[in-house]
Amino acid sequence: MEKELAGKVAIVTGAGRMRSIGRPIAVKLAEAGAHIVLTGTGRPPERYPDDEKAAGWRDIASVADECTAHGVKVLSLVSDVSSEKANQDLVKRALAEFGRIDVLVNNAGAARGDDRVPATELPYEVWKKVLVTNLDGTFLLSKEVAKQLLAQGEGGSIVNISSIASKTAGANTAAYAASKAGINALSRSMALELAKHQIRVNAVCPGIIDTFRMDDIGRGERWEQTLRMIPLQRAGDGSECAEMVLFLVSNRGNWITGQAINVDGGHVWGN
């Protein structure tokens, strides 16, 4: 049976972490037959978590190997999603390598850190870094890819990785929640603009996913308290987000656009 994304080309940003959402998305799309453009930040090995160091992890190079194992071609690039020129160059490199683009998954995002403080104590520079990485980065690359999809005239799909924080907007998450709510709004607006061209734009809103981003919580009592808030009583896995992304970018998701879909074990109800 032909793979459902055979011959397609997909860009997946922020895909270099071993325990992540981006890595399983890239591998899942490759498994479905898509050629993959991977991006990462080019972080130095000394900043890798201990489990990545122990595994001999090589960031996007390791993910590229996993993707090529499925018989597809991979272009892996270090790129800064917050830079307009870097995003323009990324699209040019993808076109030079593959001649087309069909799918964009905006997964790159700012790590948890100094922004997790009350809004009254949140430095403007920290606010800006989160907003520029998460929201501006999503806008800049979506803009460039959408222009290419329009030029091709064959439709396409953009999926933006948001968060349930865009809907819950908890205390001490002002910058992160605002950036992700902005992604939802951007997705909806672009979906309405591009629908007549059969270009679909959706947001996926993960809940508590057991990735490196959760390491600051630890895996003790605080972690157990977090899990008890989830109706399904467990954290999600990046592969479960990847399944939703594959559905949305494939023909199975052809009548879905402008949505912000929760993948969260029932944690958040409604839109």
Secondary structure as GFF3:
##gff-version 3
##sequence-region A 1 271
A	DSSP	beta_strand	9	12	.	.	.	ID=ss1
A	DSSP	alpha_helix	22	31	.	.	.	ID=ss2
A	DSSP	beta_strand	35	40	.	.	.	ID=ss3
A	DSSP	three_ten_helix	45	47	.	.	.	ID=ss4
A	DSSP	alpha_helix	50	55	.	.	.	ID=ss5
A	DSSP	alpha_helix	60	68	.	.	.	ID=ss6
A	DSSP	beta_strand	74	78	.	.	.	ID=ss7
A	DSSP	alpha_helix	84	98	.	.	.	ID=ss8
A	DSSP	beta_strand	103	106	.	.	.	ID=ss9
A	DSSP	three_ten_helix	119	121	.	.	.	ID=ss10
A	DSSP	alpha_helix	124	131	.	.	.	ID=ss11
A	DSSP	pi_helix	132	136	.	.	.	ID=ss12
A	DSSP	alpha_helix	137	152	.	.	.	ID=ss13
A	DSSP	beta_strand	156	161	.	.	.	ID=ss14
A	DSSP	alpha_helix	165	168	.	.	.	ID=ss15
A	DSSP	alpha_helix	174	194	.	.	.	ID=ss16
A	DSSP	three_ten_helix	195	197	.	.	.	ID=ss17
A	DSSP	beta_strand	199	206	.	.	.	ID=ss18
A	DSSP	three_ten_helix	212	214	.	.	.	ID=ss19
A	DSSP	alpha_helix	221	228	.	.	.	ID=ss20
A	DSSP	alpha_helix	238	249	.	.	.	ID=ss21
A	DSSP	three_ten_helix	251	253	.	.	.	ID=ss22
A	DSSP	beta_strand	260	263	.	.	.	ID=ss23
###
